[in-house]
Amino acid sequence: MESAQILRVGDRQGTVLPAWKTSGGKALLAELPAAQLTALLGGGGGRPPEGMTAAERRALVGELRLVRDRGYAENIEESESGVCAVGVCVRDQAGEPVAALSVSAPSVRYTQDRARLFVRELLTTIVRAQADIAADAASNAGIGSAR
């Protein structure tokens, strides 16, 4: 959903960006088991993914620890100059990460107070999304057993 303000971040639906440069991507990467994350990022002596330096990989691994601890990820002008975002992981009924939701804003309006507000709103929205996921799973399970 786009803001009505003149200076805003537009809809990026269909845009593909490296996960490590987006708040939603980082929220999901932070949920990966250590071995899977190491394999994905070329750790243990392997080469980092294309477009990432070894120093960026080390910084990302540290940032992902912080994301796990605080429960949200930030993108401070990493995917695009002038754009900041926060992202939170969405889980299914088993607690497995299945998606991420994010809120972005122009960097001139992105403050830590605003980021905290965005995170609160995201967490409220995620509670509803996870309830919908659980309801869909229950509904689909009921369809299969009704025969």
N, C-alpha and C positions, 0 to 999 in steps of 0.2 A: 504494500500500500504506500502511495506517495504522499508526502506532506503537501499542504496547500501553500506553504511559504514559497516565495519566489526563488530563493537560493535553497536548493534541496538536492538530495541524491535521487536520481531517477531509477525506475524499474530496470533491473539487470537480468530479468528472467532469460534463461538460455545462455548466459555468459558463462564460460568455463575459465576458472582461474585456479592456480595451484592452491591446494588445501592449506599449505603452510603460510599463505599470504592473506587468508581470510579468517574472520572471527569464527564463523560457523565451522570451517574446515579445521581450525585449531581445536575447537571444542570437541570435535569428533576424534581427531588425532590423539588428544589427551586421554581418550578412553581406551586406546589400543593397549594390549599387553606389551610389556617391554620388548620381548623378542620380536613381535610383529612390527613394532615401531622401528626397531633397529634394522630389521631386514628392509623395510620400506624406505628408510632414510639412508641406506647404505652405510650403516655404522659398522663397527668392528673391523675397520680397515678398508671397507668398500668405498666406492665413490658415491658422493651425494647425488641426489636426483639432478637432472638437467636444470640449470638456472639457479642452483643453490651452491654456495661455497661451503667448504668444511667448517669455517668459522660460523657461518649462518646456521649450519646444522647443529653445532654445539650450542649456540644461543637458543635455537628452537627447542632443543631437548630440555634445557633449563626452563624456558618459558612454559612448556607443556606441563612440567611439574607444578608450576605456579597455578596454571589453569585448573589442574586436578584439585589443588588445595582450595582455591577460592570459588570454583564452580562456574566460572565464565572465562571467555577468551576475549582479547581485544585485538583490533587491527587498527593501528595508528598510521595511516597513510602508507600502508604496505602494498595494497593492491592497486591503489590509485592516489595520486597526489591530491590533497584537499578533502579526502574522505576518511572518516574514522567509523568504527563499528564495534559493537559487543555481540557476542554469540554464546548461546547456551545449548547444551545437548538435550535432545528429546529421547526418551527411553520407551521401550515397549512394556507390556505387562510383566515380562520376565526381568525387567531392569536392564535389558540390553540396549545400547545406543543404536538408534535407527535413523536419526536426522538431527538437524540443528536449526534453530531459529536465530535470526540476528536483526538488529536495529542499527541503521547507519545514519550518519549526520555529517554535514559539512564540518571540516576541522575547525573553522572559526567559531562554531557553536558547541563543540565537543569539550566538555569539562568533566572533571571527576564527579561532580555532583550530578550532572546530566547522565553520565555513564551509570551511576548507581540507580538513578530513576529508570533508565532503560533496562537494567538488569532486573529490577523489581517487577516491571511490566512483563518482561520476558518470562520470568518465573511463574507469574500468574497465568500467562497464556499457555505455558508448557503444562501446567497442571490440567488445564482444559484439554489440551491436545492429547496428553497421555490418557486421560479418561476416554476420549473419543477412540483412541487406538485400542484400548481395552474393550470398549463396547463393540467395536468392529470385529475384534477377535472373537468375542463371545457370540456375536451374531453369526459369524462365519462358521463357528464350531457347531452352533445350533442347526444351521442349514444342513451340514453334513450328517448329523445324527438323526435328522427327522425322517429319514427314509424308512 
